[in-house]
Amino acid sequence: MKKYVLISFILSLVLYYAPLFGSNKNRCSKAQKIINRGLYWSYGFKSRNSYVSLYDITRELRIPPLSAICAISQLRCFRKWKNSSCIINHLTNNIPTMSHYSWTKESRTLDKKLNGKRTSEIKKFYWERDVFKPSKAKKAIIYKENDFGFISEIKDLTFQYPKYQLGFFWISRIRCGFKFDISISIKRKIVSEDCPKCCPCCGVSVPIFSHWIFACKELENYRNKSLPFLDDLFLKFAMIIVQKSLDVSTDSEKDYDNNIYYFILSALLGGRSIYEKIKLNDGEQRQLVDNIFKQSSTSSTVPYFVGIAEFLTNVIPLICRSFRLMMKWYSVESIESTVAKSVDVEMIRHGFSPPGERSDTDSVDNTNTEIIALNNGRGVIIDEWEKLETIASNALL
C-alpha cells in the first residue's frame, strides 16, 4: 500500500517533468533525495540507515533510480520528435554546433549512448551506476547473489491472503537484508556494550531469521503449526546435496553462506540463484517453485511462501517485544540515570513463553500477570498472554 502512495503522490509529480530533467545525475539529485525518503518510509524507517540497503529496496519495489526514469522519458520524447512530420523534426535532426547546453544536444548524445538498449537494460545500467556501490553495499551484493525474484507471484499471494500482511512485509524486509543487529545500537550508543548479542527468545544462538525459522526452541509450536513442510524440504535438499556430491554444511551455526539452511531459506524467499548452486534440472526447479508460490503439497495445505508469512505474522511481534525489553534494560540513558544493571535473558525468555510451556527452571507463577524480575530489584509487568501480540504489534508500528 505504501508503495502505491509513493508512486501516486510523489513519483507521479516528478515523472510529469521527467523528459526535462534528463539523465544527468546532479540535476536529479534533489528530487531523488525526496524519493529515497519515501522508499525508506515504505519500509518503516524515517531516513537512510544501516538496517536495509537502498539498492535492495528499489529492486524489491521495482522503482528504478530517477535518472533511469528520466533517461527513458527523454529518449522516447526525442525519438518521437525526430520522426515527426512537423517543424520540430528539423530542430531535433539538425542540431547546430554549440558550446553551451541544449536539450536536443544532450538527447542526441544520450540516444547514441543507449542506442539499441531495451528499457530493462537501461534501468539495469542506471541501477548499477547510481545506486549500487560495491565498496559500501554488502547487503546489495547479497541481494544480487541470491537473485531474488518472483515479484508478481508474491504480489498475487499478498492479495489472496490479506490476514498475513505483516508476514509478507517482513519477508520483503528480510529479502532487503534487514536484521536485528545489536552492534548497530551499541555503536550509536543506544544500548551499553554489555548488552547480549544472542537471541532474546532462547538466549542461545545469534539473532538471525534462519535461527528463528529453523531452530529456535521457544518458537517450536508456531513452527509446527505454520511450517509443517520444513522436515520434508530439508530431507529433499539433503538428498540432492548427497546425490550430487555438493560441499554444503548441514550445521545451522557454521558456514552461514554455504549452509543447507541458508539454501532452503533463500529458496523459500524467492532466490533464483539457489537452483544453479544445487544443480536442479528444469523439472525439479519447476516443481519446487510451484510448491513455494503456486500450489500446496502433501506436507502443507498452503504454498510454502504463505506458510513463512503466517509464521512471521505470529512470531515477529513477540521477537520485537523481547528485543525492546532487552534494549530497554540495557539502554544508555537508563544506565546513566540509575545504578549499573544487568538483565537475565532467561527471565525475558520465560516472560514470553505461553502458559503451560514453561521450563523447569522458570520461577514465575502461572498467573494472568507476570513480573520479570531484574537484578536491580525493578520489574516490568506484562499483561496476560492473550493481549501480548496486540501490545507488541502496536509497539512495532
Secondary structure by P-SEA (a helix, b strand, c coil): caaaaaacccaaaaaaaccccccccccaaaaaaaaaaaaaaaaccccccccccaaaaaaaaccccaaaaaaaaaaaaaaaaaacccaaaaaaacccccccccaaaaaaaaaaaaccccaaaaaaaaaacccccccccaaaaaaaaacccaaaaaaaaaaacccaaaaaaaaaaaaacccccaaaaaaaccccccccccccccccccccccccccccccaaaaaaacccaaaaaaaaaaaaaaaacccccccccccccccaaaaaaaaaaccccccccccccaaaaaaaaaaacccccccccccaaaaaaaaaaccaaaaaaaaaaaaaaacaaaaaacccccccaaaaaaaacccccccccccccccccccccccccbbbbbccccaaaaaaaaaac
